[in-house]
């Protein structure tokens, strides 16, 4: 399998009055063509900023540094602003978290759909319109031709999200980044959107980055998972392996919060992770999860914690060896 996207040692720093905020720290991962890599973690852990750094859409004061950032062999870290504008929406596209704020309320759905194709391809407007109708039908919107004249406020949340997906596909990109695509949708619509993304990815053979805090989403569509905490990847590996044998205490805590059909009894307390995510501000030392970890010891506050490779294709950021981590999972205390 070919690596469509390669990210190595990505850092995003944001200067603030109180010091430098290290929002993303030494993040490395790759996305295979036709496969999904999920970025998972609590709010504020750096998932969306990682995606914005890849798209070169960071706030002006944010500073991006990376050893390698390549899309289909092209070095994105060396591109000019004009070159990135030609790549965004064309070779890679992003489905943003909230379609009501991402879609322009002053323009029709048709205008916003055809804009990307007209910007990146030398095609007549009629062909762009036909492409828009085709993709609206592909994402399950009925009476697609009539929808082109409507404005975003005339559509439901689920329909707006489908429009965002169709917009991302207008130029048939090789990579799609989906940032919490099911947020604020009811459970039934969430399932439909996830099934739609999986179907479209297979049909168009796209690579996809799925950003989510919902591990249930990861289990359904991701082939690899990157668990992020406080700007760092704390565990990575094949989704099946991470779910079956989580090694980092944070990953274990996240999985304990999920009710398991057939096993979790009615009225039974679910797990929880005590404390709050710390702010990665200023000089950082030791394990960032130590103040919330049930297995913390003295070295956690001082020692550098690097990713340790596992016997498979995964890795985890913890000073404990894999055998102890596995034992901790079996006797993991309840934080209910």
C-alpha positions as a Markdown table, in Angstrom:
| # | Residue | x | y | z |
|---|---|---|---|---|
| 1 | Unk | 0.0 | 0.0 | 0.0 |
| 2 | Unk | 1.3 | 3.5 | -0.9 |
| 3 | Unk | 1.5 | 6.3 | 1.6 |
| 4 | Unk | -0.7 | 9.1 | 0.4 |
| 5 | Unk | 0.1 | 11.5 | 3.3 |
| 6 | Unk | 3.3 | 11.5 | 5.4 |
| 7 | Unk | 3.6 | 13.6 | 8.5 |
| 8 | Unk | 6.8 | 13.6 | 10.5 |
| 9 | Unk | 7.5 | 15.6 | 13.7 |
| 10 | Unk | 4.8 | 18.2 | 13.2 |
| 11 | Unk | 4.9 | 21.0 | 15.7 |
| 12 | Unk | 2.5 | 23.9 | 16.1 |
| 13 | Unk | 3.4 | 26.7 | 18.6 |
| 14 | Unk | 1.3 | 29.7 | 19.4 |
| 15 | Unk | 2.9 | 32.7 | 21.2 |
| 16 | Unk | 0.7 | 34.1 | 24.0 |
| 17 | Unk | 1.2 | 36.7 | 26.6 |
| 18 | Unk | 1.7 | 34.0 | 29.2 |
| 19 | Unk | 4.2 | 32.1 | 27.1 |
| 20 | Unk | 4.4 | 29.8 | 24.1 |
| 21 | Unk | 1.5 | 27.4 | 23.7 |
| 22 | Unk | 2.8 | 24.1 | 22.4 |
| 23 | Unk | -0.5 | 23.1 | 20.7 |
| 24 | Unk | 0.9 | 20.2 | 18.6 |
| 25 | Unk | 4.2 | 18.5 | 19.6 |
| 26 | Unk | 6.2 | 16.0 | 17.5 |
| 27 | Unk | 3.2 | 14.4 | 15.8 |
| 28 | Unk | 3.9 | 11.8 | 13.2 |
| 29 | Unk | 1.6 | 9.6 | 11.2 |
| 30 | Unk | 0.7 | 8.5 | 7.7 |
| 31 | Unk | -2.4 | 7.9 | 5.7 |
| 32 | Unk | -2.6 | 5.0 | 3.1 |
| 33 | Unk | -4.6 | 5.5 | -0.1 |
| 34 | Unk | -8.1 | 4.1 | 0.4 |
| 35 | Unk | -7.7 | 3.9 | 4.2 |
| 36 | Unk | -8.8 | 5.9 | 7.2 |
| 37 | Unk | -6.5 | 7.2 | 9.9 |
| 38 | Unk | -8.4 | 8.5 | 13.0 |
| 39 | Unk | -7.2 | 11.2 | 15.3 |
| 40 | Unk | -8.8 | 10.7 | 18.7 |
| 41 | Unk | -8.8 | 12.5 | 22.0 |
| 42 | Unk | -10.6 | 15.0 | 24.2 |
| 43 | Unk | -11.4 | 18.5 | 23.2 |
| 44 | Unk | -8.3 | 20.7 | 23.2 |
| 45 | Unk | -5.8 | 17.9 | 22.6 |
| 46 | Unk | -4.6 | 19.2 | 19.2 |
| 47 | Unk | -6.6 | 17.2 | 16.7 |
| 48 | Unk | -8.1 | 20.0 | 14.7 |
| 49 | Unk | -4.9 | 22.1 | 14.8 |
| 50 | Unk | -3.1 | 19.1 | 13.4 |
| 51 | Unk | -5.5 | 19.1 | 10.5 |
| 52 | Unk | -5.3 | 22.8 | 10.0 |
| 53 | Unk | -1.5 | 22.6 | 10.0 |
| 54 | Unk | -1.7 | 20.0 | 7.2 |
| 55 | Unk | -4.1 | 22.3 | 5.2 |
| 56 | Unk | -1.9 | 25.3 | 6.0 |
| 57 | Unk | -5.0 | 27.1 | 7.5 |
| 58 | Unk | -3.5 | 27.9 | 10.9 |
| 59 | Unk | -4.1 | 31.3 | 12.6 |
| 60 | Unk | -1.6 | 33.9 | 11.5 |
| 61 | Unk | 0.4 | 33.9 | 14.8 |
| 62 | Unk | 0.7 | 30.2 | 14.9 |
| 63 | Unk | 4.1 | 28.7 | 13.8 |
| 64 | Unk | 4.3 | 25.4 | 12.0 |
| 65 | Unk | 7.5 | 23.3 | 12.0 |
| 66 | Unk | 7.8 | 19.9 | 10.5 |
| 67 | Unk | 10.5 | 17.5 | 9.4 |
| 68 | Unk | 8.3 | 16.1 | 6.6 |
| 69 | Unk | 4.8 | 16.9 | 5.3 |
| 70 | Unk | 4.2 | 15.2 | 1.9 |
| 71 | Unk | 1.0 | 14.6 | 0.0 |
| 72 | Unk | 1.4 | 12.0 | -2.9 |
| 73 | Unk | 5.1 | 12.7 | -2.9 |
| 74 | Unk | 4.7 | 16.5 | -3.0 |
| 75 | Unk | 6.4 | 18.5 | -0.2 |
| 76 | Unk | 3.7 | 20.6 | 1.3 |
| 77 | Unk | 6.1 | 22.3 | 3.8 |
| 78 | Unk | 8.0 | 24.0 | 0.9 |
| 79 | Unk | 4.9 | 25.2 | -1.1 |
| 80 | Unk | 4.0 | 28.9 | -1.4 |
| 81 | Unk | 0.7 | 30.3 | -0.4 |
| 82 | Unk | -0.5 | 30.3 | -4.0 |
| 83 | Unk | 0.6 | 26.7 | -4.5 |
| 84 | Unk | -1.3 | 25.7 | -1.4 |
| 85 | Unk | -4.4 | 27.5 | -2.6 |
| 86 | Unk | -4.2 | 25.3 | -5.7 |
| 87 | Unk | -3.9 | 22.1 | -3.6 |
| 88 | Unk | -6.7 | 22.9 | -1.1 |
| 89 | Unk | -10.0 | 21.8 | -2.4 |
| 90 | Unk | -8.3 | 20.1 | -5.3 |
| 91 | Unk | -5.9 | 17.4 | -4.1 |
| 92 | Unk | -7.1 | 17.5 | -0.6 |
| 93 | Unk | -10.3 | 18.8 | 1.0 |
| 94 | Unk | -11.7 | 19.3 | 4.5 |
| 95 | Unk | -15.2 | 18.7 | 5.8 |
| 96 | Unk | -15.5 | 21.1 | 8.7 |
| 97 | Unk | -17.1 | 20.5 | 12.0 |
| 98 | Unk | -20.1 | 22.8 | 11.8 |
| 99 | Unk | -21.7 | 23.1 | 8.3 |
| 100 | Unk | -23.9 | 26.0 | 9.3 |
| 101 | Unk | -20.9 | 28.3 | 10.0 |
| 102 | Unk | -18.8 | 26.7 | 7.2 |
| 103 | Unk | -21.3 | 27.3 | 4.5 |
| 104 | Unk | -21.8 | 31.0 | 3.4 |
| 105 | Unk | -25.4 | 32.0 | 4.2 |
| 106 | Unk | -25.3 | 34.6 | 1.4 |
| 107 | Unk | -24.8 | 32.2 | -1.5 |
| 108 | Unk | -26.9 | 29.4 | -2.8 |
| 109 | Unk | -25.8 | 25.7 | -2.4 |
| 110 | Unk | -25.2 | 25.6 | -6.2 |
| 111 | Unk | -22.8 | 28.6 | -6.2 |
| 112 | Unk | -20.8 | 27.1 | -3.3 |
| 113 | Unk | -20.6 | 23.7 | -4.8 |
| 114 | Unk | -19.5 | 24.8 | -8.3 |
| 115 | Unk | -17.0 | 27.4 | -7.0 |
| 116 | Unk | -14.3 | 24.8 | -6.2 |
| 117 | Unk | -14.5 | 23.0 | -9.6 |
| 118 | Unk | -14.5 | 26.3 | -11.5 |
| 119 | Unk | -11.5 | 27.4 | -9.5 |
| 120 | Unk | -9.4 | 24.3 | -10.1 |
| 121 | Unk | -10.6 | 23.0 | -13.5 |
| 122 | Unk | -11.1 | 24.6 | -16.8 |
| 123 | Unk | -14.7 | 23.5 | -17.3 |
| 124 | Unk | -17.9 | 25.2 | -18.4 |
| 125 | Unk | -20.4 | 26.2 | -15.8 |
| 126 | Unk | -22.9 | 23.7 | -17.1 |
| 127 | Unk | -20.4 | 20.8 | -16.4 |
| 128 | Unk | -19.8 | 22.1 | -12.9 |
| 129 | Unk | -23.5 | 22.2 | -12.3 |
| 130 | Unk | -23.9 | 18.7 | -13.6 |
| 131 | Unk | -21.1 | 17.5 | -11.3 |
| 132 | Unk | -22.8 | 19.2 | -8.3 |
| 133 | Unk | -26.1 | 17.5 | -9.0 |
| 134 | Unk | -24.4 | 14.2 | -9.5 |
| 135 | Unk | -22.6 | 14.5 | -6.1 |
| 136 | Unk | -25.7 | 15.7 | -4.3 |
| 137 | Unk | -27.5 | 12.6 | -5.5 |
| 138 | Unk | -24.4 | 10.5 | -4.6 |
| 139 | Unk | -24.6 | 11.7 | -1.0 |
| 140 | Unk | -28.3 | 10.9 | -0.7 |
| 141 | Unk | -30.0 | 14.2 | -1.3 |
| 142 | Unk | -33.2 | 13.9 | -3.2 |
| 143 | Unk | -34.4 | 16.5 | -5.9 |
| 144 | Unk | -30.8 | 17.5 | -6.2 |
| 145 | Unk | -31.2 | 19.9 | -9.1 |
| 146 | Unk | -33.8 | 22.0 | -7.1 |
| 147 | Unk | -31.5 | 22.1 | -4.1 |
| 148 | Unk | -28.9 | 24.1 | -6.0 |
| 149 | Unk | -31.1 | 27.2 | -5.7 |
| 150 | Unk | -31.6 | 26.9 | -2.0 |
| 151 | Unk | -29.6 | 28.6 | 0.8 |
| 152 | Unk | -28.0 | 26.8 | 3.7 |
| 153 | Unk | -30.6 | 28.0 | 6.2 |
| 154 | Unk | -33.3 | 26.2 | 4.2 |
| 155 | Unk | -31.6 | 22.8 | 4.8 |
| 156 | Unk | -31.6 | 20.6 | 7.9 |
| 157 | Unk | -28.4 | 19.9 | 9.8 |
| 158 | Unk | -28.0 | 16.5 | 8.2 |
| 159 | Unk | -28.6 | 17.8 | 4.7 |
| 160 | Unk | -26.0 | 20.6 | 5.3 |
| 161 | Unk | -23.5 | 18.0 | 6.3 |
| 162 | Unk | -24.2 | 16.0 | 3.2 |
| 163 | Unk | -23.7 | 19.2 | 1.1 |
| 164 | Unk | -20.3 | 19.7 | 2.8 |
| 165 | Unk | -19.3 | 16.2 | 1.9 |
| 166 | Unk | -20.4 | 16.8 | -1.7 |
| 167 | Unk | -18.4 | 20.0 | -1.8 |
| 168 | Unk | -15.3 | 18.2 | -0.6 |
| 169 | Unk | -15.7 | 15.7 | -3.5 |
| 170 | Unk | -16.2 | 18.2 | -6.3 |
| 171 | Unk | -12.6 | 17.9 | -7.5 |
| 172 | Unk | -12.2 | 14.2 | -6.6 |
| 173 | Unk | -9.4 | 14.9 | -4.0 |
| 174 | Unk | -7.0 | 12.1 | -3.0 |
| 175 | Unk | -7.3 | 13.0 | 0.7 |
| 176 | Unk | -10.3 | 14.0 | 2.7 |
| 177 | Unk | -10.0 | 15.4 | 6.3 |
| 178 | Unk | -13.3 | 15.1 | 8.2 |
| 179 | Unk | -13.3 | 17.2 | 11.4 |
| 180 | Unk | -16.0 | 15.8 | 13.7 |
| 181 | Unk | -18.4 | 15.3 | 10.8 |
| 182 | Unk | -21.2 | 14.0 | 13.0 |
| 183 | Unk | -21.2 | 16.6 | 15.8 |
| 184 | Unk | -24.6 | 18.1 | 16.7 |
| 185 | Unk | -26.4 | 15.5 | 14.6 |
| 186 | Unk | -28.9 | 13.1 | 16.1 |
| 187 | Unk | -27.9 | 9.4 | 16.4 |
| 188 | Unk | -29.7 | 8.2 | 13.3 |
| 189 | Unk | -28.2 | 10.9 | 11.1 |
| 190 | Unk | -24.8 | 10.3 | 12.6 |
| 191 | Unk | -25.0 | 6.6 | 11.5 |
| 192 | Unk | -26.1 | 7.6 | 8.0 |
| 193 | Unk | -23.2 | 10.1 | 7.6 |
| 194 | Unk | -20.6 | 7.6 | 8.8 |
| 195 | Unk | -22.0 | 4.9 | 6.4 |
| 196 | Unk | -22.0 | 7.5 | 3.6 |
| 197 | Unk | -18.3 | 8.5 | 4.2 |
| 198 | Unk | -17.2 | 4.8 | 4.3 |
| 199 | Unk | -19.1 | 4.1 | 1.1 |
| 200 | Unk | -17.7 | 7.1 | -0.7 |
| 201 | Unk | -14.2 | 6.5 | 0.4 |
| 202 | Unk | -14.3 | 2.9 | -1.0 |
| 203 | Unk | -15.9 | 4.1 | -4.2 |
| 204 | Unk | -13.5 | 6.9 | -4.9 |
| 205 | Unk | -10.5 | 5.2 | -3.3 |
| 206 | Unk | -9.6 | 8.2 | -1.1 |
| 207 | Unk | -7.4 | 8.5 | 1.9 |
| 208 | Unk | -9.2 | 10.0 | 4.9 |
| 209 | Unk | -8.3 | 11.5 | 8.2 |
| 210 | Unk | -11.2 | 11.2 | 10.7 |
| 211 | Unk | -11.0 | 13.6 | 13.6 |
| 212 | Unk | -13.3 | 12.6 | 16.5 |
| 213 | Unk | -13.6 | 12.1 | 20.2 |
| 214 | Unk | -16.0 | 9.3 | 19.7 |
| 215 | Unk | -14.3 | 5.9 | 19.8 |
| 216 | Unk | -17.4 | 4.3 | 18.4 |
| 217 | Unk | -16.8 | 6.2 | 15.2 |
| 218 | Unk | -13.2 | 4.9 | 15.1 |
| 219 | Unk | -14.3 | 1.3 | 15.5 |
| 220 | Unk | -16.7 | 1.6 | 12.6 |
| 221 | Unk | -14.5 | 3.1 | 9.8 |
| 222 | Unk | -10.8 | 3.6 | 10.8 |
| 223 | Unk | -8.0 | 1.2 | 9.9 |
| 224 | Unk | -5.4 | 3.1 | 12.1 |
| 225 | Unk | -5.8 | 5.3 | 15.1 |
| 226 | Unk | -3.7 | 8.0 | 16.6 |
| 227 | Unk | -4.7 | 8.7 | 20.2 |
| 228 | Unk | -3.7 | 12.3 | 21.1 |
| 229 | Unk | -3.4 | 14.0 | 24.5 |
| 230 | Unk | -2.2 | 17.5 | 25.2 |
| 231 | Unk | -0.8 | 18.0 | 21.7 |
| 232 | Unk | 1.1 | 14.6 | 21.5 |
| 233 | Unk | 0.3 | 11.2 | 20.1 |
| 234 | Unk | 0.3 | 8.9 | 23.2 |
| 235 | Unk | -0.7 | 5.7 | 21.4 |
| 236 | Unk | -0.8 | 4.6 | 17.7 |
| 237 | Unk | -1.5 | 1.4 | 15.9 |
| 238 | Unk | -4.1 | -0.6 | 13.9 |
| 239 | Unk | -7.5 | 0.3 | 15.2 |
| 240 | Unk | -8.3 | -3.4 | 16.0 |
| 241 | Unk | -5.1 | -3.8 | 18.0 |
| 242 | Unk | -5.6 | -0.6 | 20.0 |
| 243 | Unk | -9.2 | -1.5 | 20.8 |
| 244 | Unk | -8.3 | -5.1 | 21.8 |
| 245 | Unk | -5.1 | -4.3 | 23.7 |
| 246 | Unk | -4.8 | -0.6 | 24.7 |
| 247 | Unk | -1.5 | 0.1 | 26.4 |
| 248 | Unk | -1.5 | 3.7 | 27.4 |
| 249 | Unk | -3.5 | 4.5 | 30.6 |
| 250 | Unk | -5.2 | 7.3 | 28.7 |
| 251 | Unk | -6.4 | 5.0 | 25.9 |
| 252 | Unk | -7.5 | 2.5 | 28.6 |
| 253 | Unk | -9.5 | 5.3 | 30.3 |
| 254 | Unk | -11.2 | 6.4 | 27.1 |
| 255 | Unk | -12.3 | 2.8 | 26.4 |
| 256 | Unk | -13.6 | 2.3 | 29.9 |
| 257 | Unk | -16.0 | 5.2 | 29.3 |
| 258 | Unk | -17.8 | 3.4 | 26.5 |
| 259 | Unk | -20.8 | 1.2 | 27.3 |
| 260 | Unk | -20.5 | -2.3 | 25.7 |
| 261 | Unk | -23.7 | -3.8 | 24.4 |
| 262 | Unk | -24.4 | -7.1 | 26.1 |
| 263 | Unk | -21.8 | -6.5 | 28.8 |
| 264 | Unk | -22.6 | -3.2 | 30.4 |
| 265 | Unk | -25.6 | -3.7 | 32.7 |
| 266 | Unk | -28.4 | -1.1 | 33.2 |
| 267 | Unk | -27.5 | 1.2 | 36.0 |
| 268 | Unk | -23.9 | 0.2 | 36.1 |
| 269 | Unk | -21.4 | 3.0 | 36.4 |
| 270 | Unk | -19.2 | 3.8 | 33.4 |
| 271 | Unk | -15.6 | 4.6 | 33.8 |
| 272 | Unk | -14.3 | 8.2 | 33.8 |
| 273 | Unk | -10.9 | 9.9 | 33.7 |
| 274 | Unk | -10.5 | 12.3 | 36.7 |
| 275 | Unk | -9.0 | 15.8 | 36.3 |
| 276 | Unk | -8.6 | 18.0 | 33.3 |
| 277 | Unk | -6.3 | 18.2 | 30.3 |
| 278 | Unk | -3.4 | 20.5 | 31.3 |
| 279 | Unk | -2.5 | 23.5 | 29.2 |
| 280 | Unk | 0.8 | 22.8 | 27.2 |
| 281 | Unk | 2.2 | 26.2 | 28.0 |
| 282 | Unk | 5.9 | 27.1 | 28.5 |
| 283 | Unk | 8.5 | 24.6 | 29.4 |
| 284 | Unk | 7.1 | 21.1 | 29.5 |
| 285 | Unk | 8.7 | 18.1 | 31.3 |
| 286 | Unk | 7.7 | 14.5 | 31.9 |
| 287 | Unk | 4.5 | 12.8 | 31.1 |
| 288 | Unk | 1.6 | 15.2 | 30.5 |
| 289 | Unk | -0.9 | 12.6 | 31.7 |
| 290 | Unk | 0.7 | 12.0 | 35.1 |
| 291 | Unk | -1.7 | 14.2 | 37.1 |
| 292 | Unk | -4.6 | 12.0 | 35.9 |
| 293 | Unk | -2.9 | 8.6 | 35.8 |
| 294 | Unk | -3.6 | 5.9 | 38.4 |
| 295 | Unk | -0.2 | 4.4 | 37.8 |
| 296 | Unk | 2.0 | 7.5 | 38.2 |
| 297 | Unk | 5.4 | 7.2 | 39.8 |
| 298 | Unk | 8.3 | 9.6 | 40.5 |
| 299 | Unk | 10.0 | 9.4 | 37.1 |
| 300 | Unk | 6.9 | 10.4 | 35.3 |
| 301 | Unk | 7.4 | 14.0 | 36.4 |
| 302 | Unk | 11.0 | 14.4 | 35.1 |
| 303 | Unk | 11.9 | 11.8 | 32.5 |
| 304 | Unk | 11.5 | 12.3 | 28.8 |
| 305 | Unk | 8.7 | 10.1 | 27.6 |
| 306 | Unk | 9.2 | 8.9 | 24.0 |
| 307 | Unk | 7.0 | 6.6 | 21.9 |
| 308 | Unk | 7.9 | 2.9 | 22.5 |
| 309 | Unk | 7.3 | 0.5 | 19.7 |
| 310 | Unk | 5.2 | -2.5 | 20.4 |
| 311 | Unk | 5.6 | -6.0 | 19.0 |
| 312 | Unk | 3.2 | -5.1 | 16.2 |
| 313 | Unk | 3.1 | -1.9 | 14.1 |
| 314 | Unk | 2.0 | 0.3 | 17.0 |
| 315 | Unk | 3.6 | 2.4 | 19.7 |
| 316 | Unk | 2.7 | 4.1 | 23.0 |
| 317 | Unk | 4.1 | 7.0 | 25.1 |
| 318 | Unk | 4.6 | 5.6 | 28.6 |
| 319 | Unk | 7.5 | 4.7 | 30.9 |
| 320 | Unk | 5.8 | 1.4 | 31.8 |
| 321 | Unk | 6.6 | -1.7 | 29.7 |
| 322 | Unk | 3.9 | -3.4 | 27.7 |
| 323 | Unk | 3.4 | -6.3 | 30.1 |
| 324 | Unk | 2.7 | -3.9 | 33.0 |
| 325 | Unk | 0.4 | -1.8 | 30.9 |
| 326 | Unk | -1.6 | -4.9 | 29.9 |
| 327 | Unk | -1.8 | -6.0 | 33.6 |
| 328 | Unk | -3.0 | -2.5 | 34.6 |
| 329 | Unk | -5.8 | -2.8 | 32.1 |
| 330 | Unk | -7.0 | -6.0 | 33.6 |
| 331 | Unk | -7.0 | -4.6 | 37.1 |
| 332 | Unk | -7.8 | -1.0 | 36.1 |
| 333 | Unk | -9.5 | 0.8 | 38.9 |
| 334 | Unk | -12.9 | 2.3 | 38.3 |
| 335 | Unk | -13.0 | 6.1 | 38.2 |
| 336 | Unk | -16.8 | 6.2 | 38.3 |
